[in-house]
Amino acid sequence: MVKTKSVGDNQSIYDLMFAAIANRKLPPGLKLSEERLCRVFGVSRTRLREVFFRLAQDRIITLKHNRGAYVTRPTARDATEVFAARRAIEVSVVEQLANSAGAQVIKRLEQHLAEEASARSEKDHARLTQLTGDFHLLLAELSGNSIYHDIVRRLTALSSLIIYLYDSPSASACKDNEHSNIVEAISSGDAITAKSLMLEHLEHVEKSLKIDDEEQDDFDIESVFKEMLS
């Protein structure tokens, strides 16, 4: 078993767990053992449960009475609702960016695209998977709307669970040119095209999913956080 020193405040633990789930390091349906995680983070059960409560509010873990905490296992209906919400929010995000983005915003987006291209050329699927999710979060951040950013942050985390559950965790559901086409439309100030491309992109991701009911095997949760804390 991995034992570490305390990672700090509850926010640090929350950030680590949120990132582990959002980046598909923890599988949907995984039971989050309080004993093991308290050892990993060097904290009490009381503190860990406070973090669990926040993650449950984000809907990326599920608290079951007398059974404990589990990484949320989205249903087919959940998937439909999440992508419907993403279409509603992210179309507004790219519209706002196309109407207002300056040179610095475009530069940050192009830098991100370069990172995606590098990960793709190096066949670093884990890194590419994280970057393709981060692209949507970056768009929301650059919009300057903190509410959009918070909602997209939660929705992309839920999307990661959905993709983990219904598709290969190492596969990227994003076609090579979809993000770059969106950035090109934003850069040219073409809000109509940017909105259309975002809708097509999210619909493609959703339609790529293959619904099944496979169960997860026993999982080495300690190794995930040992790597993140190293």
VENKAGI-V207119 format. One record per run of one state. SS is the DSSP state (H for helix, E for strand, C for the rest). FROM is the first residue (numbers start at 1). LEN is the number of residues. Records with the same first field share a line. If there is no record, write none. Layout:
SS = FROM-LEN + FROM-LEN
//
This chain:
C = 1-9 + 23-8 + 33-1 + 42-3 + 58-3 + 65-3 + 72-4 + 101-2 + 122-3 + 143-3 + 167-11 + 188-3 + 208-13 + 230-1
H = 10-13 + 34-8 + 45-13 + 76-25 + 103-19 + 125-18 + 146-21 + 178-10 + 191-17 + 221-9
E = 31-2 + 61-4 + 68-4
//
